[in-house]
Amino acid sequence: MTSKRARVELSKATLRPTMFSYSGPDFVQDKPIMYRVEGVSAGYDIRIGTVKQRWHVLKRHGGAPSGWEGDFSSPEEALEAIRRELSQERPIPLSPSRATNASVPRAH
């Protein structure tokens, strides 16, 4: 069962742009390519980033990154998946095989 405090924190979870693409001859800031999820429990650092128009999640708890996971069509869809996962009070899974590989998935 989800506690009242956890529900409040999840309802406040929002996306904050932290990295942007740039375009044009004047190198004008274009659109966000990475977001930080704010409003989650202390100790969690969750990022949502894009590669080839698909969105992926990087979760960190206690300093160990998970590696990029998931495949979403939008940052909002990724945020909803994070909310669902956290509302079930499951620990955020860390992939031991990718715990030291926090790089963005490479384009093929």
N, C-alpha and C positions, 0 to 999 in steps of 0.2 A: 504494500500500500504506500502511496506517495504521501509524504508529509505536507502540511499546509505550507511550510517554509519552502520546500522544494518546488511546489506548484507556483508559488509567487516568483521564485527565481526563474523558473522556466518561462513564465508569462512575460518576464522582462527581457528574455534573451533576444538580442537584436544584432544586426549586422553593421559593422563599422568598416568602411573602406580603408585599407591600409597601403595598397599598392595600385598604381594605375598604368594603363598603356598610354603611349604618347604617339602622336601622328602629325603629319604635315611638315612643311618646311620650317615652321617656327617651333616645332617640337611642342605642340599644344597638348595638355593633359586631356586624355580621351575618356576611357571608361575604366571602372574598377576591374582589376584582375585578381585581387585578393582581399578578403575580408577577415576581420577578427570578430569572433562571436563574443559579445559582451552580455553580462547578466547571468552567467552560469556560476556555479559554486566556486568559491575561492580555491586556488590551487590548480584549476583547469585552465589551459590555454588551448583554445580551439580556433583553427584557421580554416577558411574555405578559399580555395584557389582554382583557377581555370587553366586547362591545357587543351588546345584544339577544340574550343567551344564546349567542353565538358567540365563539370565542376567536381572537385575532390576535397576530402576533409583530412586535415592533419590535427591529431589530438595529442596533447601533452599533459601529463599529470605527474608531478614529482620529478620533473626534469627529463623523463624519458619520452622521446617522440614516438608516435605510432607508425610513422611513414604515411604516405598519402593513400587514402582508402576511399572506396565508394565511387560511383559514377552517376552524376546527377545532371539534369538538363538546365538547372538554374541554381544560384546561391540560395534562393528561398526554399527550393526543394531540399537542398542539403540541410538547411537550418531546421526544417520540419522533421527530417530524419533524426537529427541530433536531439530535438525536443522529445520525440517518441522514445528514443533510446534512454535518455536520462529520466523520463517519467516512469520507466519501468524499474528504476533504481538498480539497474545492472551497472557494474563498474564499466568505465570506458575501456574496451579491450585494447591492449597493446600487443602488437605482433612482434614476438621475440626475434623472429628472423629479420625484421626490418627496423628494430629499435634504434639502430645507429644510422639508418639510411633515411634521412629526412628530406631528401631531394625530391623535386617535382618529377612525376613520371616522364620519361624521355619519349619524344615523338619518334615514331617508327618511319 
